[in-house]
Every structure is written in C-alpha cells, then in structure tokens.
C-alpha cells in the first residue's frame, strides 16, 4: 500500500469518523470500511481496521464503481457480480456481501461508506435489511458532510496563509459570511468602497448582480453593493465557497456611487432598471395595479420600454402563469390585422386556411393581450375591439356564435391619442375603455441618474450573451454618455452598448475613441478640447524612428483614403482599438 501525500477532507475529520465507524459496526453487527475518493482508507473495523491513511491497491472494483458513478452499489453474492469477474483478488477475497454508499458534497463524490459481510450471518443481515441499511448509511453520510462543511468554513476564515494572501493582493477582495457580513477584506477593497479597516469589519452588505444570470465563466460582471446609506457599482466576480462568498474586484473599475431613491425603497422589479424618482414612482404604481384586471394604457416616447413595463405588469399579476400575447398594430398590414386579432373559421373568405385560425384575442384567453402602437389601429377594428371589451366575448371572422373571453388588455402608444380623437382618427369611447389606468414613461433625458445603471446592465447582458469578458469603460466615456440627450431613449442606449461590446477587443476598456462620432460632437466635448479636423501634414518631430514614421504614414493614408477607421484597421490587419490608440499617439487628424 502507498502512503497518501495529501490530506483529504475526510482525513481531516478522521477522529470523528473512527468513532462513527466503531458505533456502526457494533450496532449493525457488520464490518465497516470508509475510504476517500483516492481510495485512501480513513477508517475500518475487523479485517479493515489496519493500514489507515494508506491507499488501497487491490480489491477496489466495487469502491471505484461507487466513486465514479456517484451512486450506491449492493452485492449479495460477491463472487458472482460482473464487477468481481476481473478482480485480481477474487480467489482470495473473503467478502460475502457489500453495500456501498457515496459521500457527496455538491456534485463531487468525496468518499464511500461501505458495509461488508465476511461471514454468512453478516451476509444474511445485509440481504434482509437492504433498504433500512441504505437509509441509515445515507444519514451517516449527511452527518459527515455537515461536519466537513462546518470544519472547512472555520479553516477558510481562519487560514493564516489565505488571510495573508488576500491582505497583500493588489486586487480588491471581500470575503462574506453566510449572513452577508464582511469576514475579511484588503486595502484595495476598502479604498474602492471608501471605508477604513475599522468601518468595514463585520459590516453587513447586500451584493446583487445587475443581470440575473449568475455565471462567472464569462468573466467580470457589474454588482451593486449596498451598505449603510450607500450604493456602489463594482466590477467583479463572485465565487461561492461552502457557506462563504469570495468577491474578487477587477483591477479596472468604472464604478461610482449610485444615489438612493428619494423616498422609501422601491419594489424589486429586476426588469426595470433605475433608482430615479420617475422609476421609483413607476415601480410603486406597477406593484399596486398589477394584481387587478383593469385595462392599462402605457404612454411614452419610442424606446422608453413600454413592452418591458407591460411584461412586468403581467409577471406580477394573477395571470402570470397564463399567456402574454403581444402584437404591434403598426407593423401588420390593415387587411391582415383583423384576422390576426379575431381569427376566422374555415371557409370564412377566399384564401382562408382549411383549418381556420385562432386569433390573438382567443390565444390570450386567461392571460394578457398587449397592443403596442394602439393609435395605428384602423377605425373599423377599433369598433370591433370596443365591443370585445364591453361584451367580454369575441366573434371570429365568418362565425355566427361568439366565444367567451377573459383577458386583460394592456395597450401602448408614443402618440398623443387625445389629438387623434380631435382629428377623428381614434374613437373617444375606446380611449376611455383602454385608459382606465394610465402610465406615463419618462424619457431617458429626464432620468439621467439611471443612465449609468442602464449602461452597465446592457454591457453585462451583451457580454454574457456573446461570451465576452466584461469590458468596463473609462470615466470620460461615462461622462459623455451622461451628457448625451438620448433621443432614442433606453433602446438607443442598449443598442450602443451592444455595438461597443462587439468592437472592443477582449480584455480592453471602452475609451472615447470607440464611441460613434455623433456622441462626441462639439457641444458634448469637455471644455478645452476641440473636434478633430483635417489639416495639412505637419513635419515630423526629430527623434522618431523610421518605423514609427512609416507606421504613422500608413495609418494616416489608410484612414484618409477609406474614410472609416474600422475599414482602415481591417486593411492594415490591426484591431479597431489599436488604430484608435495609434491615431492618438501620433496626433493624427483623422477627420
């Protein structure tokens, strides 16, 4: 047998296991052997009480099966089992029966508890009490796991080598207990959070990802850290370690303090990002109206997230387990909209499907129907929709009998429907039926404090979707985006973040040069800077190498000729971020 070189988790609690082993053997009148995942004998009785701490090299087929498959194995006639056929010790084996139960932590098998019969009386005990023995051994296994986790947590929190490593890391690190209090931190983390070592000790914090999906494999993500009266955005990775959590902060941080809502806490509706006063008011209203059945009319500029709000209302309603059907009234031709909404029976008109068609109103029965851009619905269909709302039944095209209907209607528009009513383009009676509960969404320019939260949310979202590292961004870029007016609202911001995630090289930071030109227009430039303009070539300063001069000329010529930095980068065989850095380095006027 070989002596183990490293101490397994089972070996760390060997004294406890030895006591349980002797107790099991005396109570069950069976032999007991406990090994770890490396087949090191941790404890045993009778023929198995020798060579503790050594690795088994023979008669291990059954143990290996339990470890590899992470499931129980029972053998009543040892020599006749297929696993015993290839055993080198088959001729000398004294085992009559075997019952092995894996010890599992998480997804890993860390060892095996086995009951063994070395005579016919013990074989009879196993054969007649298989279920009882299995249940009992599973209970013992769970006790071992509980003791291991308790011991490991204490060792982790008090490990001097780990403490010294964390304290001396340049990277910010927090270690959180299961009650979310800080067990350990280093100076880098304290500096980022603006706290002293005395302030941060045993401080309770709330750590939440800006994106619900928890996946550290895709690199760093943005987390919102809340403590006392503060909220701070930090880029990092969260790693669970038993009952502890280790939070590793990225070297580059594009974080900042996020203002608390001006009144009491907003409801947690994770699809609606923002802490501004308009968002706080909206979230409060949504939580109040969602459980009811009254019609809701959502108004707001294009791109403000009207469908996101509609889906949030549905998810918080009593209809959340039923269908949410969305239709854009402006995107479907007028001649098709009626059949889409109301459906039809077979033979209703020339070209109708032989099976007929279930309309979206019927498809949403029991659930929610979302009518986007309701202002573009034709007048004729407005009359039919009004009848549906009033009668709570729908008449498919060509049918002679209405169908009962139980739906909640949420509609949305970016238009002023009262002006449409005055112009004769929208029915006033339908407007009042749809506008039972009005919701007005503020444009992004009126909730500036939410811009940074939203940009990080979308960066996280698109980075994970494309399996890219979270890029982060400079404070200059954040300032530019905060000063921009966002005519396309949240949709424009989301599209911009997707564009930036696509073009920023992996592992690099989003800088000003990567932003589209219209974001860096003269009115948005910080004071003292000017927009780049084309000028005559300047003589090269002395001291530059021939290679640098040639590189500068190649880049300048390619950019001027192609009029596009991305195309120039592709032609020169370099990255987009690289060409921007070179333009900045050589002070090129790229137009």
Residue, then its C-alpha position, 0 to 999 in steps of 0.5 A: x500500500x502507498x502512503x497518501x501525500x495529501x490530506x483529504x477532507x475526510x482525513x481531516x475529520x478522521x477522529x470523528x469518523x473512527x468513532x462513527x465507524x466503531x458505533x456502526x459496526x457494533x450496532x449493525x453487527x457488520x464490518x465497516x470500511x470508509x475510504x476517500x475518493x483516492x481510495x485512501x482508507x480513513x477508517x475500518x473495523x475487523x479485517x479493515x481496521x489496519x493500514x489507515x491513511x494508506x491507499x488501497x491497491x487491490x480489491x477496489x472494483x466495487x469502491x471505484x464503481x461507487x466513486x465514479x458513478x456517484x451512486x450506491x452499489x449492493x452485492x449479495x453474492x460477491x463472487x458472482x457480480x460482473x464487477x468481481x469477474x476481473x478482480x485480481x483478488x477474487x480467489x482470495x477475497x473473503x467478502x460475502x456481501x457489500x453495500x456501498x454508499x457515496x459521500x457527496x458534497x455538491x456534485x463531487x463524490x468525496x468518499x464511500x461508506x461501505x458495509x461488508x459481510x465476511x461471514x454468512x450471518x453478516x451476509x444474511x443481515x445485509x440481504x434482509x435489511x437492504x433498504x433500512x441499511x441504505x437509509x441509515x448509511x445515507x444519514x451517516x453520510x449527511x452527518x459527515x458532510x455537515x461536519x466537513x462543511x462546518x470544519x472547512x468554513x472555520x479553516x477558510x476564515x481562519x487560514x493564516x496563509x489565505x488571510x495573508x494572501x488576500x491582505x497583500x493582493x493588489x486586487x480588491x477582495x471581500x470575503x462574506x459570511x453566510x449572513x452577508x457580513x464582511x469576514x475579511x477584506x484588503x486595502x484595495x477593497x476598502x479604498x474602492x468602497x471608501x471605508x477604513x479597516x475599522x468601518x468595514x469589519x463585520x459590516x453587513x452588505x447586500x451584493x446583487x448582480x445587475x443581470x440575473x444570470x449568475x455565471x462567472x465563466x464569462x468573466x467580470x460582471x457589474x454588482x451593486x453593493x449596498x451598505x449603510x446609506x450607500x450604493x456602489x457599482x463594482x466590477x467583479x466576480x463572485x465565487x461561492x465557497x461552502x457557506x462563504x462568498x469570495x468577491x474578487x474586484x477587477x483591477x479596472x473599475x468604472x464604478x461610482x456611487x449610485x444615489x438612493x431613491x428619494x423616498x422609501x425603497x422601491x419594489x424589486x422589479x429586476x426588469x426595470x432598471x433605475x433608482x430615479x424618482x420617475x422609476x421609483x414612482x413607476x415601480x410603486x404604481x406597477x406593484x399596486x395595479x398589477x394584481x387587478x384586471x383593469x385595462x392599462x394604457x402605457x404612454x411614452x416616447x419610442x424606446x422608453x420600454x413600454x413592452x418591458x413595463x407591460x411584461x412586468x405588469x403581467x409577471x406580477x399579476x394573477x395571470x402570470x402563469x397564463x399567456x402574454x400575447x403581444x402584437x404591434x398594430x403598426x407593423x401588420x398590414x390593415x387587411x391582415x390585422x383583423x384576422x390576426x386579432x379575431x381569427x376566422x373559421x374555415x371557409x370564412x373568405x377566399x384564401x382562408x386556411x382549411x383549418x381556420x385560425x385562432x386569433x390573438x384575442x382567443x390565444x390570450x384567453x386567461x392571460x394578457x393581450x398587449x397592443x403596442x402602437x394602439x393609435x395605428x389601429x384602423x377605425x373599423x377594428x377599433x369598433x370591433x375591439x370596443x365591443x370585445x371589451x364591453x361584451x367580454x366575448x369575441x366573434x371570429x371572422x365568418x362565425x355566427x356564435x361568439x366565444x367567451x373571453x377573459x383577458x386583460x388588455x394592456x395597450x401602448x402608444x408614443x402618440x398623443x391619442x387625445x389629438x387623434x380623437x380631435x382629428x377623428x382618427x381614434x374613437x373617444x369611447x375606446x380611449x376611455x375603455x383602454x385608459x382606465x389606468x394610465x402610465x406615463x414613461x419618462x424619457x431617458x433625458x429626464x432620468x439621467x441618474x439611471x443612465x449609468x445603471x442602464x449602461x452597465x446592465x446592457x454591457x453585462x447582458x451583451x457580454x454574457x450573451x456573446x461570451x465576452x469578458x466584461x469590458x468596463x469603460x473609462x470615466x470620460x466615456x461615462x461622462x459623455x454618455x451622461x451628457x448625451x440627450x438620448x433621443x432614442x431613449x433606453x433602446x438607443x442606449x442598449x443598442x450602443x452598448x451592444x455595438x461597443x461590446x462587439x468592437x472592443x477587443x477582449x480584455x480592453x476598456x471602452x475609451x472615447x475613441x470607440x464611441x460613434x462620432x455623433x456622441x462626441x460632437x462639439x457641444x458634448x466635448x469637455x471644455x478645452x478640447x476641440x473636434x478633430x479636423x483635417x489639416x495639412x501634414x505637419x513635419x515630423x518631430x526629430x527623434x522618431x524612428x523610421x518605423x514609427x514614421x512609416x507606421x504613422x504614414x500608413x495609418x494616416x493614408x489608410x484612414x484618409x483614403x477609406x474614410x472609416x477607421x474600422x475599414x482602415x484597421x481591417x486593411x492594415x490587419x490591426x484591431x479597431x482599438x489599436x488604430x484608435x490608440x495609434x491615431x492618438x499617439x501620433x496626433x493624427x487628424x483623422x477627420 
